[in-house]
């Protein structure tokens, strides 16, 4: 799906898309191994106890920040594009009424990818973390080599969707009141990538 695009697009998209799995994993680790994430901090006579909800809060701030960064990079790629622009007649296939698939199947993504990715079957916390990292790596390889859309819930909330055209090209879309003219830009190497970005009228 992301073949021919820059590595940071791939990593940012994957990490933010898999964010629900990270929260579920932390909560399961905390419950199964009797609160191993609790940390007591002492500083100048005061103490602070960090529990799993603190770590989830920190993680939430991190993934939201990364999502905003990815959104900004994508929109900047459209507004200050230095890559090739798709010209007619190919451009017409990216019009909103001709999109084949929008954001994939979110329910299947959650049930088939996120939940199985956080199942803890080991009784050792170190092994549980190692298995989780290995599973994340395998899912990353699978997604990058797959032609299926990998939905990103955080990006969807922020108004950016990933769609598939009738000709099996991928396109990030967003809507804006600043829309003036329908344009489509290539993301990545124009000789390799099938990824694009466009704006629709809000």
N, C-alpha and C positions, 0 to 999 in steps of 0.2 A: 504493500500500500504506500509506504513512504520511500520506495526505491528511487534513488536519484536526488533526494533532498538532503539538506545539511543535517549533521548528527544532532545538533542542539534542538532542532524541531522534533526529531524522533524521541529524544530523551525527555524533553519537557512535556510532550504530549503523552507519552507512556506513563510517566510518574504521576502527572495530574489525573489521568484517566483511571489509574489504579488506586487513587487515594482512598476510596471506600474500603478497600482490602486492608490498608494500613491501619485504619481505625479499628476495624473488626479484629485484626490480629492483636493489637495492643490490649483490647478489652478481654480477649480470650486468654492471652498470656497472664494478665493480672488475675483473672478468675481461677485459672487452672493451677497456677503455681503459687497461690497464696500471696498476692500483692508484691511481687519481686521488684516492681517499679517504684515503690515508695522510697523516697530519699529525704533525710532530715538535714537541712542546712542551718548552720549556726553562724551568726555574724554579729559581732559587737553586742553580745548579750541578748540578741533576739534570735528566734528560731523559726524556720519555715519548713513545713512538711509538704513535699511534692508527692502527689499520688498519680494514678493513671489518667485522671481527668486533666491534670496540669499538662502531662505529656501530650494528651489528645489536643489540648488547646494550642500548645506550641506547634504541633503538627498541622493543625488547622490553619494557623497563621502562615506557616511555611508553604503549604499547598495553594492557598489563596494567592499568596505573593507570586508563586511560580505561574499560576494560572493567569494572573494579570500580566505578567511578563510575556507569556506566550501570546496572549491576546494582543498586546501592544506590538510585538514583533510581527504578527500576522497582518495586522491592520497597517502597520508601517510599510510592510512589503507591498501592500496595495497602493497606499497614498504616495510613497516615495520609491516606486518600483524601479529597479535597475535590471530587471529580467525581461524576457520576451513577452510581448502582448499577443494574445490569441486573436487572430483576425477572421473575418467572415470567409467562408461560410461556417467554419468550425466553431466560431464564437456563439452561434445561435444554439448549439447543443447545450450550452451552459445556462440558458434562460430558466427562470424559476419554474415555469410550467412544464419544462422538459426534464426535470430531475427525476431519476429513477428511484432513488433511495435517500432518505434523510436520517442521519444519525444512527443508522442500523437498527437493530433490535435491542433496545436498552434492557428489557426484561431478561432476554436470553443472555445478555452480557453479565448482568448481575447474578443470575442463577447459575450460569455455566462457567464463568470465569472468576468473578470476585469471591463468591462464597467458597467454592472448592479450593481457591488459592490460600485460604486462611484456616483450613481444617488442621487442627493440631492433633497428631496421632502419636506423638512421642511423649515420654514422661521426663525428658531431660530438656531444660530450657535452652541450653546451648544448641543441642541437636534440632530443637524446634525452630530456632532462628536460622540455622544453616539450611534446613529443609525449605523454609519460607523464602530465603534468598535464591536458592536454586530454582524453586518453582517460578519466582519472578523472572529470573533470567530466561527460563524456558518459554514462558509466556511472551516475553519480549521478542525472542527469536521468532516464535510462531506468528505473532501479530505483524512483525515487520515483513515476513515472507508471505503473509496471507493477502488475499484479495477482498476479504470481508471488511466492512467498516467496523472500526473499534470506537464505540461512542465515548465521549468525554463529557460527563455530567456537569462538571464545573464550567467548562467552556460553553455548554448549552445554556446554563444559567446566565452567563455573561454575554449571551447574544451571538455566539459564534457556533455555527453548526458545520459538520462534515457530511458532505453529500456525494452521491455517485450518479453519474450521468448515464444516459442510455447507451453510450459508447464506452462504458467502463473506465471513464476518467473520474478522478476525485477532485472535489472543489470545496474549499472552506468558503462559507458564505456569511455575510453579516449585513444588517440593514442600517441605513443612516438617512437622516433628513438632509444631509449634504449631497445626496445622490444627484448627479447631473447627467451622466452618460454611462451606458452599460459597457463596462470594460472587464476583461478577464486576463489575469497575469499568470505566468508559469512560476511555480515554486521549485527551485532546484535546477538541475542540469536539463535544459530543454531537449537534449538528445536521449535522456533516460527516464525522466520523471513523468508521472501521470497525475501529479498533484498541481492544483491551481487555486486561485483565490479570486473572488468577485464580490461586488456590492450590489444589493438590491434597494429599491426605494422603500423607505419606512412609512 
